């Protein structure tokens, strides 16, 4: 990170921001072209869980190149200024890097879907077997997290 003073330095702060987030943006590489998809997610034990229909572009892209970058961000407000180029934004963000893998084990699918439901305040045990079977679950084991705080955003802890 170019500006070290803006670095979010603890894993606890980064995980707190992930917990506060409502949408993540998953960056993929589709035949040399960027492809970014906003998704709901769950995070547990250093793993990001995503869900998908049984087929579609993101699954095709992930099968060809499983490397992903996932961004979580919180906008804490706009900071106005007298001149247009002086405006800024107070925000916090975390980038996670890893490889996407399809989850085939039914117990882990249930765990991943439970993490997603929990992220949004739902009951993690509310998924029935049919829903679990019909949903594709993607696991991203996080290998690196980086975070940034800018514009006077409050710390996450």
HELIX and SHEET records of a PDB file:
HELIX    1   1 UNK A    4  UNK A    6  5                                   3    
HELIX    2   2 UNK A   11  UNK A   20  1                                  10    
HELIX    3   3 UNK A   57  UNK A   64  1                                   8    
HELIX    4   4 UNK A   84  UNK A   86  5                                   3    
HELIX    5   5 UNK A  106  UNK A  119  1                                  14    
HELIX    6   6 UNK A  129  UNK A  134  1                                   6    
SHEET    1   A 4 UNK A   7  UNK A   8  0                                        
SHEET    2   A 4 UNK A 136  UNK A 150 -1                                        
SHEET    3   A 4 UNK A  47  UNK A  52 -1                                        
SHEET    4   A 4 UNK A  42  UNK A  44 -1                                        
SHEET    1   B 6 UNK A   7  UNK A   8  0                                        
SHEET    2   B 6 UNK A 136  UNK A 150 -1                                        
SHEET    3   B 6 UNK A  88  UNK A 103 -1                                        
SHEET    4   B 6 UNK A  67  UNK A  79 -1                                        
SHEET    5   B 6 UNK A  24  UNK A  30 -1                                        
SHEET    6   B 6 UNK A  33  UNK A  39 -1                                        
END                                                                             
